[in-house]
Structure formats: C-alpha cells, structure tokens
C-alpha cells in the first residue's frame, strides 16, 4: 500500500512539473512586449473611447462628499 501511494505521488509530481514547464514556455514565447509599452491595452478599449477629463470644478464634488459625510457623523453622534 505504501509503495503504491509513493509511486502515485512521484507520477503526480512529474506530471505537475511537466505542466508547469509547458506553461512557463508558452508564457515566455507568447507575450513579447516591447520596451516602454503597456501590455494591458486599457487605452485601446471601447469603454475608454468617449471619456472626458474632469473639469476644473471637479474638486467641488469631493468637498461636497466630505461635507455630507461630516453632516452624517454629526447627526448620528450628537
């Protein structure tokens, strides 16, 4: 019984090693990224296509959110 379990462990570890080697080889040969380029392609996506930059009054939304949080804290604890 012990010999069979040991043999199965050796076969499983050999199989795992071969799979890891194969995946590592595929990863190294499949993705050649030139120097200085971003490999996630986020700028090429469709959802980024029509976005606009934040206007100069965008900070007002942050201040309003902070004031709302402060008001909730005051209401709850006082």
N, C-alpha and C positions, 0 to 999 in steps of 0.2 A: 504494500500500500504506500509506504513512504517513497519507494523508488518511482512509482507512477506519478505521485504528486510532484516530486523533484523534476522528473522528465517534462511534465506539463509546464512547470514554471520556466524551465530552460527554453522550451519551444515558444512560450508566450513572450519571454524577454527577447528572444531572437526576432520574432515577428514584430514586436514593438520597435526594436532597433532599426529593422529594415524599413518600416513605415516612416519612422522619424527621419531617416536618411533620405528617403524618397521625397518627403515633403520639404525638407531643407533644400534639396537640389532644385525642386520646382520653384521654390520661393526665390532662390538666388538667381535663377536663369529667367524667370518670368517677368520680374519687375526691375528693369533698368531705368533708374530715374536720373536724368541729367543734373549736373551740379546747379544748385540755386533754384530749382523748380519745386513747387508744392505738389506732392503726389495725391492729395485728396480731391482735387478738381472741384472745389467748392465754388470757385468763381465761374465755372462753366455751367453750373446747374441752372435749370429753368426757374427755380423759385427765387434766385438772386437777380434775375434778369431785370425786373422792373422796380427794384427797391430804390428809395431815395435816401439821401443823407439827412441826418437830423438837423433841423433848423437851428438858428442861434438862440431860440427861445425854448429849447428842449430842457434846459435846466429848471424851468418853471415847473414842469411835471414832477421832477424829483423833489423840489421844495414842497409842492402840494401833497405829495405822497407822505413825506416826512411829517408835515403838519397834521395830516389825517391820522397817522399812527400815534402822534403825540396826543391828539384830542381823544382818541380811543383809550389810551393809557390813563389820561386824566379822568375820563368818565368812569372807568372801571374802578380805579383805586381811590377816588375822592368822593 
